[in-house]
Amino acid sequence: MTTVVGAVLAGLGVLVVVAAALGALLPRTARGRLHFVTPVTSVGTPLVGAGLAVATGWQFATATIVCTVLLMAVTGPAVSAAIGRVSAQRDGRIDAGSPQ
């Protein structure tokens, strides 16, 4: 039963990641594509990680999976914001010294 639940969770996560990857092909700018990274880090990765954790059961590999998912969930939004800021600075939309 845990294998089925794990496969369903991982499958849903993969669907989210594939949908985000296909959606990222539509916008022409880097900032537009950046919006499609959010579902991957906030929904897709946790679903895949939960599916793998459920399927493997509790062991050292599960702890590694959980740590990796938490690291992506915490750092993903900050990295996206930093990339968006650098992209806006290069396009001249904001000043390099601006705190916004």
DSSP file (Angstrom, degrees, kcal/mol; ACC not computed):
  #  RESIDUE AA STRUCTURE BP1 BP2  ACC     N-H-->O    O-->H-N    N-H-->O    O-->H-N    TCO  KAPPA ALPHA  PHI   PSI    X-CA   Y-CA   Z-CA
    1    1 A M     >        0   0    0      0, 0.0     4,-2.3     0, 0.0     5,-0.2   0.000 360.0 360.0 360.0 -40.4    0.0    0.0    0.0
    2    2 A T  H  >  +     0   0    0      1,-0.2     4,-2.6     2,-0.2     5,-0.2   0.835 360.0  56.8 -66.5 -29.3    2.8    2.4    0.8
    3    3 A T  H  > S+     0   0    0      2,-0.2     4,-2.3     1,-0.2    -1,-0.2   0.903 107.9  47.1 -66.2 -39.7    4.3    1.8   -2.6
    4    4 A V  H  > S+     0   0    0      2,-0.2     4,-2.4     1,-0.2    -2,-0.2   0.929 113.6  47.1 -67.2 -45.6    1.1    2.8   -4.3
    5    5 A V  H  X S+     0   0    0     -4,-2.3     4,-2.6     1,-0.2     5,-0.2   0.921 113.5  49.4 -62.0 -43.7    0.8    6.0   -2.2
    6    6 A G  H  X S+     0   0    0     -4,-2.6     4,-2.6     1,-0.2     5,-0.2   0.899 111.1  49.2 -61.7 -41.4    4.4    6.8   -2.8
    7    7 A A  H  X S+     0   0    0     -4,-2.3     4,-2.5     2,-0.2    -1,-0.2   0.888 111.4  49.4 -66.5 -38.6    4.0    6.3   -6.6
    8    8 A V  H  X S+     0   0    0     -4,-2.4     4,-2.5     2,-0.2    -2,-0.2   0.935 113.3  46.1 -66.0 -46.0    0.9    8.5   -6.7
    9    9 A L  H  X S+     0   0    0     -4,-2.6     4,-2.2     2,-0.2    -2,-0.2   0.936 115.7  45.5 -62.3 -46.5    2.6   11.3   -4.8
   10   10 A A  H  X S+     0   0    0     -4,-2.6     4,-2.4    -5,-0.2    -1,-0.2   0.895 112.2  52.3 -64.5 -39.2    5.8   11.1   -6.9
   11   11 A G  H  X S+     0   0    0     -4,-2.5     4,-2.2    -5,-0.2    -1,-0.2   0.903 109.0  49.1 -63.3 -41.8    3.7   10.9  -10.1
   12   12 A L  H  X S+     0   0    0     -4,-2.5     4,-2.1     2,-0.2    -1,-0.2   0.908 111.2  50.8 -63.3 -41.3    1.7   14.0   -9.1
   13   13 A G  H  X S+     0   0    0     -4,-2.2     4,-2.2     1,-0.2    -2,-0.2   0.904 109.5  49.7 -62.3 -41.6    5.0   15.8   -8.3
   14   14 A V  H  X S+     0   0    0     -4,-2.4     4,-2.8     2,-0.2     5,-0.2   0.892 108.5  53.6 -65.1 -39.2    6.4   14.8  -11.7
   15   15 A L  H  X S+     0   0    0     -4,-2.2     4,-2.7     2,-0.2    -1,-0.2   0.909 108.9  49.3 -61.0 -41.6    3.3   16.1  -13.4
   16   16 A V  H  X S+     0   0    0     -4,-2.1     4,-2.4     2,-0.2    -2,-0.2   0.929 112.7  47.3 -62.4 -44.8    3.7   19.5  -11.7
   17   17 A V  H  X S+     0   0    0     -4,-2.2     4,-2.3     2,-0.2    -2,-0.2   0.914 113.7  46.9 -64.6 -43.3    7.3   19.7  -12.8
   18   18 A V  H  X S+     0   0    0     -4,-2.8     4,-2.6     2,-0.2     5,-0.2   0.916 112.3  50.2 -65.8 -42.3    6.6   18.7  -16.4
   19   19 A A  H  X S+     0   0    0     -4,-2.7     4,-2.4    -5,-0.2    -2,-0.2   0.909 112.0  47.9 -62.0 -41.3    3.7   21.2  -16.6
   20   20 A A  H  X S+     0   0    0     -4,-2.4     4,-1.9     2,-0.2    -1,-0.2   0.891 111.2  50.9 -66.3 -38.5    5.9   24.0  -15.2
   21   21 A A  H  < S+     0   0    0     -4,-2.3     4,-0.4     2,-0.2    -2,-0.2   0.911 112.6  45.6 -65.5 -41.6    8.6   23.1  -17.7
   22   22 A L  H >< S+     0   0    0     -4,-2.6     3,-1.0     1,-0.2     4,-0.3   0.891 112.6  51.4 -67.8 -38.7    6.2   23.2  -20.6
   23   23 A G  H >< S+     0   0    0     -4,-2.4     3,-1.4     1,-0.2    -1,-0.2   0.823 100.1  63.9 -66.1 -30.6    4.7   26.4  -19.3
   24   24 A A  T 3< S+     0   0    0     -4,-1.9    -1,-0.2     1,-0.3    -2,-0.2   0.657  90.8  67.1 -69.3 -14.0    8.2   28.0  -19.1
   25   25 A L  T <  S+     0   0    0     -3,-1.0    -1,-0.3    -4,-0.4    -2,-0.2   0.716  92.1  63.8 -75.8 -19.8    8.5   27.6  -22.8
   26   26 A L  S <  S+     0   0    0     -3,-1.4    -2,-0.2    -4,-0.3    -1,-0.1   0.947  84.2  73.6 -75.5 -50.6    5.8   30.2  -23.4
   27   27 A P        -     0   0    0      0, 0.0     6,-0.0     0, 0.0     0, 0.0  -0.295  64.9-150.5 -67.6 151.7    7.2   33.5  -21.9
   28   28 A R  S    S+     0   0    0      4,-0.0     2,-0.2     5,-0.0    -4,-0.0   0.682  72.3  68.5 -93.6 -19.6   10.0   35.3  -23.9
   29   29 A T  S  > S-     0   0    0      1,-0.1     4,-1.9     0, 0.0     5,-0.2  -0.644  80.4-124.8-103.0 158.5   11.8   36.9  -20.9
   30   30 A A  H  > S+     0   0    0     -2,-0.2     4,-1.7     1,-0.2    -1,-0.1   0.886 113.6  53.5 -64.7 -38.9   13.8   35.3  -18.2
   31   31 A R  H  > S+     0   0    0      1,-0.2     4,-0.7     2,-0.2    -1,-0.2   0.868 107.6  51.2 -65.9 -34.6   11.6   37.0  -15.6
   32   32 A G  H >4 S+     0   0    0      1,-0.2     3,-0.7     2,-0.2     4,-0.3   0.895 111.0  47.5 -66.8 -40.0    8.5   35.6  -17.2
   33   33 A R  H >< S+     0   0    0     -4,-1.9     3,-1.5     1,-0.2     4,-0.3   0.793  98.8  70.7 -70.0 -27.4   10.0   32.1  -17.1
   34   34 A L  H >X S+     0   0    0     -4,-1.7     3,-1.4     1,-0.3     4,-0.7   0.791  85.8  66.7 -61.9 -28.3   11.0   32.6  -13.5
   35   35 A H  T << S+     0   0    0     -3,-0.7     3,-0.4    -4,-0.7    -1,-0.3   0.765  94.6  58.6 -64.4 -24.1    7.4   32.4  -12.4
   36   36 A F  T <> S+     0   0    0     -3,-1.5     4,-0.6    -4,-0.3    -1,-0.3   0.547  92.2  67.8 -85.1  -6.5    7.3   28.7  -13.5
   37   37 A V  H <> S+     0   0    0     -3,-1.4     4,-2.1    -4,-0.3     3,-0.3   0.816  87.2  69.9 -76.7 -31.6   10.1   27.8  -11.1
   38   38 A T  H  X S+     0   0    0     -4,-0.7     4,-2.7    -3,-0.4     5,-0.4   0.904  95.7  49.1 -57.4 -48.6    7.9   28.5   -8.1
   39   39 A P  H  >>S+     0   0    0      0, 0.0     5,-2.9     0, 0.0     4,-1.9   0.850 110.3  53.8 -62.0 -29.9    5.6   25.5   -8.6
   40   40 A V  I  <>S+     0   0    0     -4,-0.6     5,-2.9    -3,-0.3    -2,-0.2   0.953 116.4  35.5 -67.1 -48.2    8.6   23.2   -9.0
   41   41 A T  I  <5S+     0   0    0     -4,-2.1    -1,-0.2     3,-0.2    -3,-0.2   0.809 127.3  36.5 -77.9 -28.8   10.2   24.3   -5.7
   42   42 A S  I  <5S+     0   0    0     -4,-2.7    -2,-0.2    -5,-0.3    -1,-0.2   0.735 136.4   8.2 -98.4 -22.8    7.0   24.7   -3.7
   43   43 A V  I  X5S+     0   0    0     -4,-1.9     4,-2.0    -5,-0.4    -3,-0.2   0.711 124.4  49.0-122.3 -51.7    4.8   21.9   -5.0
   44   44 A G  I  ><S+     0   0    0     -5,-2.9     4,-2.5     1,-0.2     5,-0.2   0.937 111.9  46.0 -63.4 -50.9    6.6   19.5   -7.3
   45   45 A T  H  ><S+     0   0    0     -5,-2.9     4,-2.9    -6,-0.2     5,-0.2   0.923 113.2  48.7 -62.7 -46.2    9.7   18.8   -5.2
   46   46 A P  H  > S+     0   0    0      0, 0.0     4,-2.7     0, 0.0    -1,-0.2   0.891 112.6  49.6 -61.8 -36.3    7.8   18.3   -1.9
   47   47 A L  H  X S+     0   0    0     -4,-2.0     4,-2.4     2,-0.2    -2,-0.2   0.936 113.8  44.3 -66.6 -44.9    5.4   15.9   -3.7
   48   48 A V  H  X S+     0   0    0     -4,-2.5     4,-2.5     2,-0.2     5,-0.2   0.929 115.6  48.9 -63.8 -44.0    8.2   13.9   -5.3
   49   49 A G  H  X S+     0   0    0     -4,-2.9     4,-2.5    -5,-0.2    -2,-0.2   0.906 111.6  48.5 -62.3 -42.3   10.1   13.9   -2.0
   50   50 A A  H  X S+     0   0    0     -4,-2.7     4,-2.6    -5,-0.2     5,-0.2   0.907 111.5  50.7 -64.5 -41.0    7.0   12.8    0.0
   51   51 A G  H  X S+     0   0    0     -4,-2.4     4,-2.3     1,-0.2    -2,-0.2   0.919 112.7  45.3 -62.5 -43.5    6.4   10.0   -2.5
   52   52 A L  H  X S+     0   0    0     -4,-2.5     4,-2.2     2,-0.2    -2,-0.2   0.892 113.1  50.7 -66.8 -39.1   10.0    8.8   -2.3
   53   53 A A  H  X S+     0   0    0     -4,-2.5     4,-1.6    -5,-0.2    -2,-0.2   0.910 112.7  45.7 -65.7 -41.8    9.9    9.0    1.5
   54   54 A V  H  < S+     0   0    0     -4,-2.6    -2,-0.2     1,-0.2    -1,-0.2   0.911 114.4  48.6 -66.7 -41.6    6.7    7.0    1.7
   55   55 A A  H  < S+     0   0    0     -4,-2.3    -2,-0.2    -5,-0.2    -1,-0.2   0.859 115.5  42.9 -68.6 -35.4    7.9    4.4   -0.8
   56   56 A T  H  < S-     0   0    0     -4,-2.2    -1,-0.2    -5,-0.2    -2,-0.2   0.750  99.8-143.2 -83.6 -23.0   11.3    3.8    0.9
   57   57 A G     <  -     0   0    0     -4,-1.6     2,-0.7    -5,-0.2     5,-0.2  -0.239  47.5 -34.4  80.7 178.7   10.0    3.8    4.5
   58   58 A W  S    S+     0   0    0      4,-0.1     2,-0.3    -4,-0.1    -4,-0.0  -0.653  88.8 113.9 -83.7 116.3   12.0    5.2    7.4
   59   59 A Q  S  > S-     0   0    0     -2,-0.7     4,-1.6    -6,-0.0     3,-0.4  -0.905  81.4 -76.3-159.7-176.7   15.7    4.9    6.9
   60   60 A F  H  > S+     0   0    0     -2,-0.3     4,-2.0     1,-0.2     5,-0.2   0.879 127.0  57.2 -61.4 -38.0   18.8    7.0    6.3
   61   61 A A  H  > S+     0   0    0      1,-0.2     4,-2.2     2,-0.2    -1,-0.2   0.866 103.8  54.1 -61.0 -35.8   17.9    7.6    2.7
   62   62 A T  H  > S+     0   0    0     -3,-0.4     4,-2.7     2,-0.2    -1,-0.2   0.907 106.3  51.0 -65.6 -41.6   14.5    9.0    3.8
   63   63 A A  H  X S+     0   0    0     -4,-1.6     4,-2.3     1,-0.2    -1,-0.2   0.886 109.9  50.7 -62.8 -37.8   16.2   11.5    6.1
   64   64 A T  H  X S+     0   0    0     -4,-2.0     4,-2.2     2,-0.2    -2,-0.2   0.908 110.4  49.1 -64.8 -42.4   18.4   12.6    3.2
   65   65 A I  H  X S+     0   0    0     -4,-2.2     4,-2.5     2,-0.2    -2,-0.2   0.931 111.5  48.9 -62.0 -46.3   15.4   13.0    1.0
   66   66 A V  H  X S+     0   0    0     -4,-2.7     4,-2.5     1,-0.2    -2,-0.2   0.908 111.4  49.5 -62.6 -42.7   13.6   15.1    3.6
   67   67 A C  H  X S+     0   0    0     -4,-2.3     4,-2.3     2,-0.2    -1,-0.2   0.901 111.5  49.3 -63.2 -40.6   16.6   17.3    4.1
   68   68 A T  H  X S+     0   0    0     -4,-2.2     4,-2.2     2,-0.2    -2,-0.2   0.916 111.7  48.3 -64.7 -43.5   17.0   17.9    0.4
   69   69 A V  H  X S+     0   0    0     -4,-2.5     4,-2.5     2,-0.2    -2,-0.2   0.915 112.4  48.7 -64.0 -43.4   13.3   18.8    0.0
   70   70 A L  H  X S+     0   0    0     -4,-2.5     4,-2.1     2,-0.2     5,-0.2   0.903 110.0  52.2 -63.5 -40.5   13.5   21.2    3.0
   71   71 A L  H  X S+     0   0    0     -4,-2.3     4,-2.5     1,-0.2     5,-0.3   0.913 112.1  45.4 -62.1 -43.1   16.6   22.8    1.5
   72   72 A M  H  X S+     0   0    0     -4,-2.2     4,-2.3     1,-0.2    -2,-0.2   0.899 112.2  51.7 -66.8 -39.8   14.9   23.4   -1.8
   73   73 A A  H  < S+     0   0    0     -4,-2.5    -2,-0.2     1,-0.2    -1,-0.2   0.854 116.2  40.6 -66.5 -33.8   11.7   24.7   -0.2
   74   74 A V  H  X S+     0   0    0     -4,-2.1     4,-0.6    -5,-0.2    -2,-0.2   0.899 124.0  34.9 -81.0 -42.5   13.7   27.2    1.9
   75   75 A T  H  X S+     0   0    0     -4,-2.5     4,-2.5    -5,-0.2     5,-0.3   0.732  99.9  77.8 -88.3 -21.7   16.2   28.3   -0.7
   76   76 A G  H  X S+     0   0    0     -4,-2.3     4,-2.4    -5,-0.3     5,-0.2   0.922  96.4  43.8 -55.6 -52.6   14.0   28.2   -3.8
   77   77 A P  H  > S+     0   0    0      0, 0.0     4,-2.3     0, 0.0    -1,-0.2   0.886 114.6  50.3 -63.2 -37.6   12.0   31.4   -3.2
   78   78 A A  H  X S+     0   0    0     -4,-0.6     4,-2.2     2,-0.2    -2,-0.2   0.911 111.7  47.3 -67.2 -41.2   15.2   33.4   -2.2
   79   79 A V  H  X S+     0   0    0     -4,-2.5     4,-2.5     2,-0.2     5,-0.2   0.904 111.7  51.2 -65.9 -40.8   17.1   32.2   -5.3
   80   80 A S  H  X S+     0   0    0     -4,-2.4     4,-2.4    -5,-0.3    -2,-0.2   0.913 110.8  48.4 -62.3 -42.6   14.1   33.1   -7.5
   81   81 A A  H  X S+     0   0    0     -4,-2.3     4,-2.3     2,-0.2    -2,-0.2   0.906 111.9  49.2 -64.4 -41.3   13.9   36.6   -6.0
   82   82 A A  H  X S+     0   0    0     -4,-2.2     4,-2.3     2,-0.2    -2,-0.2   0.911 112.1  47.7 -65.4 -42.0   17.7   37.1   -6.5
   83   83 A I  H  X S+     0   0    0     -4,-2.5     4,-2.4     1,-0.2    -2,-0.2   0.911 111.9  50.6 -65.2 -41.5   17.6   36.0  -10.1
   84   84 A G  H  X S+     0   0    0     -4,-2.4     4,-2.3    -5,-0.2    -2,-0.2   0.891 110.4  49.9 -62.2 -40.1   14.6   38.2  -10.8
   85   85 A R  H  X S+     0   0    0     -4,-2.3     4,-2.4     2,-0.2    -2,-0.2   0.933 111.6  46.8 -65.5 -46.3   16.3   41.2   -9.2
   86   86 A V  H  X S+     0   0    0     -4,-2.3     4,-2.4     1,-0.2    -2,-0.2   0.900 112.4  51.2 -62.8 -40.2   19.5   40.7  -11.2
   87   87 A S  H  X S+     0   0    0     -4,-2.4     4,-1.7     1,-0.2    -1,-0.2   0.908 110.5  48.2 -63.7 -41.8   17.4   40.3  -14.4
   88   88 A A  H  <>S+     0   0    0     -4,-2.3     5,-2.3     2,-0.2     6,-0.9   0.874 111.1  51.3 -66.9 -36.8   15.5   43.5  -13.7
   89   89 A Q  H ><5S+     0   0    0     -4,-2.4     3,-0.9     1,-0.2    -2,-0.2   0.911 109.8  49.2 -65.5 -41.9   18.8   45.4  -13.0
   90   90 A R  H 3<5S+     0   0    0     -4,-2.4    -1,-0.2     1,-0.3    -2,-0.2   0.832 110.4  50.9 -67.5 -31.4   20.3   44.1  -16.3
   91   91 A D  T 3<5S-     0   0    0     -4,-1.7    -1,-0.3    -5,-0.2    -2,-0.2   0.548 114.5-119.0 -81.2  -6.9   17.2   45.2  -18.2
   92   92 A G  T < 5S+     0   0    0     -3,-0.9    -3,-0.2    -4,-0.5    -2,-0.1   0.657  78.5 125.1  78.9  16.1   17.4   48.7  -16.6
   93   93 A R  S   <S+     0   0    0     -5,-2.3     2,-0.3    -6,-0.2    -4,-0.2   0.797  78.5  21.4 -78.1 -28.6   14.0   48.4  -14.8
   94   94 A I  S    S-     0   0    0     -6,-0.9    -2,-0.2    -9,-0.1    -1,-0.1  -0.958  90.3-102.8-134.0 155.9   15.6   49.1  -11.4
   95   95 A D    >   -     0   0    0     -2,-0.3     3,-1.0     1,-0.1     5,-0.1  -0.442  27.6-123.0 -74.6 151.0   18.8   50.8  -10.4
   96   96 A A  T 3  S+     0   0    0      1,-0.2    -1,-0.1    -7,-0.1    -7,-0.1   0.826 113.1  44.4 -64.1 -31.7   21.7   48.6   -9.2
   97   97 A G  T 3  S+     0   0    0      3,-0.0    -1,-0.2     2,-0.0    -2,-0.0   0.437  87.0 118.1 -91.9   0.3   21.8   50.4   -5.9
   98   98 A S    <   -     0   0    0     -3,-1.0    -4,-0.0     1,-0.1     0, 0.0  -0.454  58.9-147.2 -71.8 135.2   18.1   50.4   -5.3
   99   99 A P              0   0    0      0, 0.0    -1,-0.1     0, 0.0    -3,-0.0   0.536 360.0 360.0 -77.7  -3.8   16.8   48.4   -2.3
  100  100 A Q              0   0    0     -5,-0.1    -2,-0.1   -15,-0.0    -3,-0.0   0.473 360.0 360.0 -85.5 360.0   13.6   47.5   -4.1
